[in-house]
Amino acid sequence: MRVFVPGDSAAVSVGADLVAAHIAKNLPSVEIVRNGSRGALWLETLVEVETPTGRIAYGPTNPADVQSLVDADFLHGGAHRLSLGMSDEIEWLASQDRVTFARVGIIDPLSLDEYREHGGLVGLRKALDFTSESIIDEVTESGLRGRGGAGFPAGIKWRTVAQVFNEEKYICCNADEGDSGTFADRMLIEGDPFTLIEGMTIAAVAVGAKKGIVYIRSEYPHAISILQKAIEIARKNDWLGNRVLGTANSFDIQIRIGAGSYVCGEETAMLESIEGKRGVVRAKPPLPAIEGLFGKPTVINNVLTFSSVPMIMAHGAEAYKARGVGRSLGTQVFQLGGNIARGGIVERAFGITLNELVNTYGGGTLTGRPVRAVQIGGPLGAYFSTTQFETSMDYESLIAAGGMLGHGGIVVFDESVDLAVQAKFAMEFCAIESCGKCTPCRIGSTRGAETIDLIIRGVQVEENKKLLLDLCEVMTDGSLCAMGGLTPLPVKSAMINFPGDFNGEQR
């Protein structure tokens, strides 16, 4: 008999290790599997019992609850106040369309056998029978776009690298998940690391790369440990190395740990950091696809992009592009955070509304007060009011509404939030995290924070609002990268959607 207790960082932070230890002490004959989190973070620690008819869930379970679960015979589905019924029938999970996260929370993250049993390596084996051009055609046809925020078509990027003649090429995975309210990369690495490895290997086969790098933030020690173990398992099973699954293809992956700089999430700053330099943005062109890591052609995608590729190869581009709307095809892994009753991971096809995510899945605010604002796309994303809640969550619709999707993070605020203060935070954040290379970002963010402070204090409010908008225009048009170029987005959206918060002391 097996009992599943998540080993995911979020679950561990609320006592999952102690829950597992208490179950092991009370039931020494039971096998405890430390799976990834299913993503329903308000139910952690979510304990699941494997039965012939499926898993039965109990949660949120605290260490003090274990004895009563044992007394209630939870191993056989006994009634208990924490009983949630069959895991697959929990509406919050059952209504999702999990593609990239299909195995997360289901399998032992470090069991290659379980990975294969749940469809793993099917995509890679197919890719190994395809030509480079055919693999890239499949990815292009699927409509897969970069899930890191820019939304650039993955297939076009891969094709560019494939067409550049060079004996040495790289596959770089950007796992520097620095946006506030985002955690999907970490959860996937901790819950299904082989999916990422498989996606990177398919990319390597497609473009002719032999070396892969995962650049991951130092704040993710558990994810780093899990991924390193998974890489070692893949090597021992001849998946990574000189002969990938017995073929003539050679590919291996190494991990590089970032030092905590937000701007290193920008692809060229990341390359500088990997090369051992200060994380400063490079001017483009040349594009990294042509001259990237150590001056070599480089594919750079984030965790969710690479991890979507195995499904595309396994089931075909048509199955993937059947989901979504317009040019936003497939599924998006949305992350619900902030002041929200039911935070966690929601994977649905593009086109779901913001209202359904925040109120149906999220259940409104944790405080019970009305929702006032939602920030989409990290600290540089726009603030939306409740009047915009019917906005379709896809790339084009969000841009038309004055925002951006980013990495899919959604941070909720109740009626107590002051949007002028939030706008000031955006400028302060940029001032701290700027690499300092270009003047509009380095100086503009500092002047922006000062100007907003004057507005909050009621000093020449109208004049300073005009000055702030002029400054935002300079930062947008003159900054070298998205760090300074996007910082005006939360500021301007707050001013437009919540004008009453920018009336100074008269509010």
C-alpha positions in Angstrom: 0.0 0.0 0.0 1.3 3.5 -0.9 0.6 6.8 0.7 1.5 10.0 -1.2 2.8 13.0 0.8 4.1 15.9 -1.3 7.7 16.7 -1.1 7.2 20.0 -2.9 8.6 23.1 -1.2 5.2 24.7 -0.7 3.9 21.6 1.1 7.1 21.2 3.1 6.8 24.8 4.3 3.5 23.9 6.0 4.7 20.7 7.6 4.6 17.9 4.9 7.9 16.4 6.2 6.5 16.0 9.7 3.2 14.6 8.3 5.2 12.0 6.4 7.4 11.2 9.4 4.3 10.7 11.6 2.6 8.4 9.1 5.8 6.4 8.8 6.0 6.1 12.6 2.4 5.0 13.0 2.3 2.7 9.9 5.8 1.4 9.3 4.7 -1.1 6.7 3.3 1.5 4.4 5.3 2.9 1.5 5.4 6.7 1.5 5.9 8.4 -1.8 7.1 12.0 -1.8 5.3 13.2 -4.9 5.0 16.7 -6.3 2.2 18.9 -5.2 -1.0 18.7 -7.2 -1.1 22.5 -7.1 -4.1 23.0 -4.8 -1.9 24.8 -2.3 -4.7 25.7 0.1 -5.2 21.9 0.7 -1.5 21.3 1.6 -0.4 19.0 3.1 -2.6 16.9 0.8 -2.3 13.2 1.8 -3.5 10.6 -0.8 -4.0 6.9 -0.3 -3.7 4.6 -3.2 -6.7 2.2 -3.6 -7.8 -0.2 -6.3 -10.4 2.3 -7.5 -8.1 5.4 -7.4 -6.6 7.7 -4.8 -8.5 9.1 -1.9 -7.4 12.5 -0.6 -7.3 14.0 2.8 -6.3 17.6 3.5 -5.2 20.0 4.6 -3.4 17.6 6.9 -1.3 18.8 9.8 1.1 16.6 11.8 -1.4 16.6 14.7 -4.1 15.1 12.4 -2.1 11.9 11.6 -3.2 10.0 14.6 -6.9 10.6 14.0 -6.5 9.6 10.4 -4.9 6.3 11.5 -7.7 5.8 14.0 -10.3 6.5 11.2 -8.6 3.8 9.0 -7.8 6.3 6.3 -5.8 3.7 4.5 -9.1 2.1 3.5 -11.0 5.4 2.9 -12.3 5.8 6.4 -14.6 8.8 7.1 -12.8 11.8 8.5 -13.3 15.5 8.7 -10.4 16.0 6.3 -11.7 13.5 3.7 -12.0 15.0 0.2 -13.1 11.9 -1.6 -11.5 10.6 -4.7 -8.6 12.9 -5.8 -9.6 12.9 -9.4 -13.1 14.0 -8.5 -12.1 17.1 -6.6 -13.7 19.8 -8.8 -10.8 22.2 -8.6 -8.6 19.6 -10.2 -11.0 17.7 -12.3 -12.1 20.8 -14.3 -8.5 21.6 -15.4 -6.8 20.6 -18.6 -3.4 19.4 -17.5 -1.0 18.9 -20.3 2.4 20.3 -19.2 1.5 19.4 -15.6 -0.1 16.1 -16.5 2.2 14.0 -14.3 2.9 16.6 -11.5 1.5 15.3 -8.3 0.8 11.9 -9.9 4.2 10.2 -10.0 7.3 9.8 -7.9 9.4 12.6 -9.4 12.6 10.5 -9.4 11.1 7.2 -10.7 12.0 6.8 -14.3 9.8 3.7 -14.4 6.7 5.7 -13.3 7.6 8.4 -15.8 7.6 5.9 -18.6 4.4 4.3 -17.4 2.7 7.7 -17.6 3.8 8.5 -21.2 7.3 9.7 -20.6 9.9 9.4 -23.3 7.3 8.7 -26.0 7.9 12.2 -27.5 11.7 11.8 -27.5 11.6 8.4 -29.1 9.4 9.8 -31.9 11.8 12.7 -32.3 14.8 10.4 -32.6 13.0 8.9 -35.6 12.3 12.3 -37.2 14.6 14.6 -39.2 15.7 17.8 -37.6 13.4 19.7 -39.9 10.4 17.5 -39.1 10.8 18.1 -35.4 10.9 21.8 -35.9 7.9 21.7 -38.2 5.9 19.9 -35.6 6.8 22.4 -32.9 6.1 25.3 -35.2 2.8 23.8 -36.4 1.6 23.4 -32.7 1.7 27.1 -32.2 3.9 26.8 -29.1 5.1 30.2 -27.9 7.6 31.0 -25.2 6.0 30.7 -21.8 8.6 32.9 -20.1 6.7 36.0 -21.0 7.7 37.2 -24.5 5.4 34.7 -26.3 7.8 34.3 -29.2 7.1 31.2 -31.4 9.4 28.4 -30.2 9.6 26.8 -33.6 11.0 29.9 -35.3 13.7 30.3 -32.6 14.7 26.6 -33.0 14.7 26.9 -36.8 17.1 29.9 -36.6 19.5 28.0 -34.5 19.3 24.8 -36.7 20.1 26.8 -39.8 23.3 28.4 -38.4 26.3 26.2 -39.2 28.4 25.7 -36.1 30.0 22.6 -34.6 29.0 23.9 -31.1 25.5 24.9 -30.1 23.7 25.2 -26.8 20.3 24.6 -25.3 19.7 26.9 -22.3 16.7 26.6 -20.0 15.9 29.8 -18.2 14.6 28.7 -14.8 15.3 32.0 -13.1 11.7 32.4 -12.0 11.9 35.8 -10.4 8.4 37.3 -10.9 6.4 37.8 -7.8 3.5 35.4 -7.7 5.0 32.8 -10.0 6.0 29.3 -9.0 5.1 27.0 -11.9 8.8 26.4 -12.9 9.7 25.3 -9.4 6.7 23.1 -9.0 7.3 21.3 -12.3 11.0 20.7 -11.6 10.2 19.4 -8.1 7.2 17.3 -9.4 8.2 16.1 -12.8 11.9 16.9 -13.7 12.2 14.3 -16.4 9.6 16.3 -18.5 12.0 19.2 -18.6 15.0 17.0 -19.4 13.0 15.3 -22.2 12.0 18.6 -23.7 15.5 20.0 -23.7 16.8 16.7 -25.3 14.2 17.0 -28.1 15.4 20.6 -28.7 19.0 19.4 -28.8 18.2 16.7 -31.4 16.3 19.3 -33.5 19.0 21.9 -33.7 22.1 19.7 -33.4 23.2 20.8 -29.9 25.3 18.6 -27.6 25.3 20.7 -24.4 22.5 22.0 -22.3 22.4 24.4 -19.3 19.6 24.9 -16.8 20.1 28.3 -15.2 18.1 28.2 -11.9 17.8 30.7 -9.1 19.7 30.0 -5.9 16.5 30.5 -3.9 15.3 27.1 -5.2 17.6 24.6 -3.3 15.1 21.8 -3.3 14.4 22.1 -7.0 18.1 22.2 -7.7 18.6 19.0 -5.7 15.7 17.2 -7.4 16.8 18.2 -10.9 20.4 17.2 -10.2 19.3 13.7 -9.1 17.0 13.4 -12.2 19.9 14.3 -14.5 22.1 11.7 -12.9 19.4 9.1 -13.3 19.0 10.0 -16.9 22.7 9.6 -17.5 22.8 6.2 -15.8 20.0 5.0 -18.0 21.7 6.2 -21.2 19.2 8.9 -21.8 21.8 11.7 -21.5 25.4 11.2 -22.6 27.3 10.2 -25.7 24.5 8.0 -27.2 21.0 9.2 -26.3 18.8 6.1 -26.0 21.3 4.2 -28.1 21.3 6.6 -31.0 24.2 8.6 -32.5 22.9 11.7 -30.8 25.0 13.2 -27.9 23.6 15.5 -25.3 24.2 16.3 -21.7 22.8 18.8 -19.2 24.5 20.8 -16.4 23.0 23.1 -13.8 24.2 26.7 -13.3 22.9 28.5 -10.2 22.1 32.2 -10.3 23.1 34.6 -7.5 19.7 36.2 -7.1 19.6 38.9 -9.7 16.1 39.6 -11.1 17.5 41.0 -14.4 19.3 37.7 -15.1 15.9 36.4 -16.1 16.5 38.5 -19.2 18.0 36.1 -21.7 21.2 38.0 -22.5 21.9 38.9 -18.9 21.5 35.2 -18.1 24.1 34.3 -20.7 26.5 36.8 -19.2 26.0 35.2 -15.8 26.5 31.7 -17.1 29.7 32.8 -18.6 30.9 34.0 -15.2 30.4 37.7 -15.8 28.3 40.3 -14.2 24.7 39.9 -15.2 24.3 42.8 -17.6 22.0 43.0 -20.6 23.6 42.7 -24.0 22.6 44.9 -26.9 20.8 43.0 -29.7 21.6 42.2 -32.5 23.2 39.8 -32.6 20.4 37.5 -31.4 21.3 34.7 -29.0 20.0 32.2 -31.6 23.0 33.3 -33.8 25.6 34.4 -31.2 24.5 33.3 -27.7 26.3 31.4 -25.0 30.1 31.8 -25.5 29.3 33.3 -28.9 27.6 30.1 -30.2 24.1 29.6 -31.5 21.8 29.0 -28.6 18.2 28.0 -28.0 16.8 29.8 -24.9 13.4 28.8 -23.6 12.0 28.6 -20.1 10.9 25.6 -18.1 7.3 25.5 -19.2 8.2 25.9 -22.9 10.6 23.0 -23.0 8.2 20.9 -20.8 5.4 21.4 -23.3 7.4 19.8 -26.2 7.2 16.1 -25.1 3.4 16.2 -25.3 3.5 17.9 -28.7 5.8 15.3 -30.1 4.0 12.4 -28.4 0.5 13.3 -29.5 1.1 15.6 -32.5 0.8 19.3 -33.2 -2.9 19.1 -34.0 -3.8 17.8 -30.6 -2.0 20.7 -28.9 -3.2 23.5 -31.2 -6.8 22.2 -30.8 -6.7 24.0 -27.5 -6.7 27.8 -27.1 -7.9 30.8 -29.1 -6.5 32.8 -32.0 -2.7 32.8 -32.0 -2.6 31.7 -28.3 -2.6 27.9 -28.7 -2.3 25.1 -26.2 -2.6 25.5 -22.5 -1.2 28.1 -20.0 -0.2 27.2 -16.5 -1.7 30.1 -14.4 -0.4 30.7 -10.9 -2.9 32.2 -8.4 -1.3 34.1 -5.5 -1.6 37.1 -3.2 -4.7 37.7 -1.2 -6.6 34.7 -2.5 -8.6 32.0 -0.8 -7.5 29.1 -3.1 -4.1 29.8 -4.4 -2.1 27.4 -6.6 -1.7 26.1 -10.1 -4.5 26.2 -12.7 -3.7 24.8 -16.2 -6.4 25.6 -18.7 -6.5 26.4 -22.4 -5.9 30.0 -23.4 -9.2 31.9 -23.5 -10.4 31.3 -19.9 -11.5 34.6 -18.4 -9.8 36.4 -15.5 -13.0 36.2 -13.6 -13.1 32.5 -13.7 -9.5 32.2 -12.5 -9.9 34.7 -9.7 -13.4 33.9 -8.5 -14.2 30.4 -9.6 -10.8 28.7 -9.0 -9.4 31.3 -6.6 -12.6 31.7 -4.6 -12.0 35.5 -4.2 -9.9 36.9 -1.5 -8.6 35.2 1.6 -9.7 38.1 3.8 -13.2 37.9 2.5 -13.2 41.5 1.4 -14.0 42.4 -2.2 -11.3 42.1 -4.8 -10.1 45.5 -5.9 -7.1 44.8 -8.2 -5.3 42.0 -9.9 -1.7 42.2 -11.2 -1.0 39.9 -14.1 2.5 39.0 -15.3 4.8 39.7 -12.3 6.1 42.9 -10.8 6.3 44.6 -14.2 2.7 43.5 -15.2 -0.4 45.7 -15.4 -3.0 46.2 -12.7 -6.5 45.2 -13.7 -9.7 46.4 -12.0 -12.8 44.2 -11.6 -14.4 46.0 -14.5 -11.9 44.1 -16.7 -12.5 40.7 -15.3 -14.2 39.3 -18.5 -10.9 39.8 -20.3 -9.8 36.6 -22.1 -6.5 35.3 -20.7 -4.5 35.0 -23.9 -1.6 37.0 -25.3 -3.4 39.2 -27.8 -6.5 40.0 -25.6 -4.3 41.0 -22.6 -2.2 43.3 -24.8 -5.4 44.9 -26.2 -6.5 45.5 -22.6 -3.3 47.2 -21.7 -1.5 44.4 -20.0 0.6 41.3 -20.7 0.5 37.6 -19.8 4.1 37.3 -18.7 4.8 34.0 -17.0 1.1 33.6 -16.1 1.3 34.9 -12.5 -1.9 36.4 -11.1 -1.6 38.3 -7.8 -4.9 39.4 -6.1 -5.5 42.4 -3.9 -8.5 43.3 -1.8 -10.1 46.7 -1.3 -7.4 47.8 1.2 -4.7 48.1 -1.5 -3.4 51.6 -2.4 -2.4 51.5 -6.1 -0.2 54.7 -5.8 1.9 52.8 -3.3 2.0 49.8 -5.6 3.1 52.0 -8.5 5.9 53.4 -6.4 6.9 49.8 -5.5 7.3 49.1 -9.2 9.7 52.0 -9.7 11.6 51.1 -6.5 11.8 47.4 -7.6 13.3 48.5 -10.9 15.8 50.8 -9.2 17.1 47.9 -7.1 17.1 45.2 -9.7 18.3 47.3 -12.7 21.6 46.1 -14.1 22.6 49.7 -14.5 23.7 49.6 -18.1 21.2 52.1 -19.6 20.3 55.5 -18.2 16.5 55.4 -18.7 16.2 52.3 -16.5 18.9 53.1 -14.0 18.0 56.8 -13.4 14.4 56.8 -14.6 13.3 54.3 -12.0 14.8 56.4 -9.2 13.3 59.6 -10.4 10.0 57.7 -10.9 9.8 56.6 -7.3 10.6 60.1 -6.1 7.9 61.6 -8.4 5.2 59.1 -7.2 6.2 59.9 -3.6 5.5 63.6 -4.3 2.1 62.7 -5.7 1.2 60.6 -2.7 2.2 63.5 -0.4 0.0 65.9 -2.4 2.9 68.0 -3.8 1.9 69.6 -7.2 -0.1 66.5 -8.0 -1.2 67.4 -11.5 2.2 68.6 -12.6 3.9 65.6 -11.2 1.4 63.2 -12.8 2.3 64.7 -16.2 6.0 64.5 -15.4 5.5 60.8 -14.4 3.8 60.0 -17.7 6.6 61.7 -19.6 9.2 59.7 -17.6 7.3 56.5 -18.4 7.4 57.2 -22.1 11.2 57.8 -22.0 11.7 54.5 -20.1 9.5 52.6 -22.4 11.2 53.9 -25.6 14.7 54.2 -24.4 15.5 51.3 -22.2 17.8 48.5 -23.5 15.6 45.7 -22.3 12.2 44.9 -20.8 13.4 45.7 -17.2 13.1 49.4 -17.8 10.8 49.1 -20.8 8.0 47.4 -18.9 8.3 49.1 -15.5 6.0 51.9 -16.7 3.3 49.3 -17.4 2.2 48.8 -13.7 2.5 52.5 -13.1 0.4 53.7 -16.0 -2.2 50.9 -15.6 -2.6 51.9 -11.9 -3.0 55.5 -12.9 -5.6 54.7 -15.7 -7.6 52.1 -13.8 -7.4 53.5 -10.3 -7.2 57.3 -10.9 -8.6 58.1 -7.4 -5.4 56.7 -5.8 -3.3 59.4 -7.4 -5.0 62.5 -6.0 -2.5 63.0 -3.3 -3.7 63.8 0.2 -7.2 64.7 -1.1 -8.0 61.0 -1.5 
